[in-house]
Amino acid sequence: MAHVLGQNQYGKAENRIVRIYRDSTRHEIKDLNVSVSLQGEFEDVHLTGSNANCLPTDTTKNTVYAFAKEYGIESAEQFGITLARHFVDDTERGVVHSARIRIEEFAWDRIKTPDNSARFIGSEEVGHSFVRNGQETRTTEIVYDGENVQVISGLKDLIVMNSTNSEFWGYIKDKYTTLQEAYDRILATQVTARWKYGFNGRDGEAQPNWNRSYAHVRRHLLEAFAETYSYSLQQTLHAMGTRVLNNRAEVDEVRLELPNKHHFLVDLEPFGLKNDNEVYYAADRMYGLIEGTVHREGVVPVIPVA
């Protein structure tokens, strides 16, 4: 029976790069984890061992670092698009047909110094001290096939909680159901969100302001979580995706993964104490996992299911 080489790709994963801008005494930092994956005419590499059409993964790594210097990193999206177009359009003999760039961006905040005599002279003007931001990680995935650019950006590990305004009751019950109905509960989740932009990069289409768009999408996700009186985490998911689409015209599709970070009331009766929704046990496992996509009517969803 004959065998056929199926889908294949290769690249260099998790290139850690820190780009520091020293144009003034107030430095800027871009901290990225960049993964490059290429598809194209690579059959001979697999079938015969010929590397004639193989761009070394070491070269892709070097390109990431060189481009950080040559073109700078205004945003993860801009940097990813620049890399993807280079690998497809500029690689010798046109053997690369499609490039996928995945980027995680880690945020750093400036360390605020106290206003006292202990400060060294001039420290109030020197913005070179940072602390790693402990909140979410920003993500983006760029795919370029020689004609179209697809940009799916997002965030992960954004932990949020509502201490009230959440209920869960009226669900299906069978002989295995032990969960008690809740009319006032904690709702907490660790948000993974991805959103697809309408931008496709054709005919000189101007790129969105990626950084501003990210900040606004994040804000709308948080506002929807805070302002929704929740009867289920599924309802909250829909409200979050809808809020983004209603307010950000550049976004066509939002996919959310919301693990329900359960908080269980602790039984304090053995100690003669009443627990009036005050003391909880926070369980990290197991957890309910709520996932879903909200998209504009007429748009075909493309964000893959995890």
Summary of the structure (lengths in Angstrom):
residues: 306
radius of gyration: 24.1
end to end distance: 33.7
largest distance: 81.4
contacts: 824
relative contact order: 0.10
helix: 25%
strand: 34%
